[in-house]
């Protein structure tokens, strides 16, 4: 008889951290990639905003720092 999801979850959570990480990677690889969350219209609008000077560019490093500081 196969394990229930609750039993499987309990067994997985009892694994050492490195084995749980390997399991997560293996499971994620079986899922389709997520759909983009940004529409073509939004991309065009952002490009227009940049071209018109309504917004300014930032470096990749600045972007990463901002994201990390907001976490």
N, C-alpha and C positions, 0 to 999 in steps of 0.2 A: 504494500500500500504506500503510495507517495506521501511525502511530508506535506503538511498544511503550510500555508504561507507563514503563519505565526511561528510554527516550529522551525521552518527554514530561516526566518529572521533571527530567532533566538540563537540558532546554531551559528549563523554568520556573525552576529555580534559577539559571540564568545571566541572568535578567531583572534589571533594576534594582529596587531595593527598592520603590519606589512602584508599579511594574507588578506585582510579586509580590503586594503588598497588595491591589491591585485584583482580581487573579486569585483570591485567597483569598476575598474578599467575594463575587465572582460565583459561585464554586463552592459556598460555604456557603449562598447563597440558593437553590440547587437542591435542598438537602437538607430533609427534613421536620424540624420542630422536635423537640427531644429530649422524651422523656416526663418528666413530673415525677418527681423522685427521692424525694419525700416522700409517704407514704400519707395518706389521710384519717384513719386511726387515729392516726398520729403527730401530725397537726395537732390533733386533739381532745385527745390526751394533753398536748401542749405548752400548749394553752389552759387545760386543767385545772390544770397545774403553775403557770401564771401566776396563775390565779384563786385557788388555794390558798396562794400565797406561797412555794412550793417553789423558784421561780426569780424573778428580778426583771427588769424591763424595762431595756433600754439604748436610747439614742438611735441613730438611723441613723448619725450621724457617729461615734459610739463603735464601732458595728459595723464601719464601713468602716476605721477606724484599726486595729481588732483584726485584721481580715482582712489588711490591708496589712502589718502587723507580723509576721504568721505566714508571709508569702511569702518 
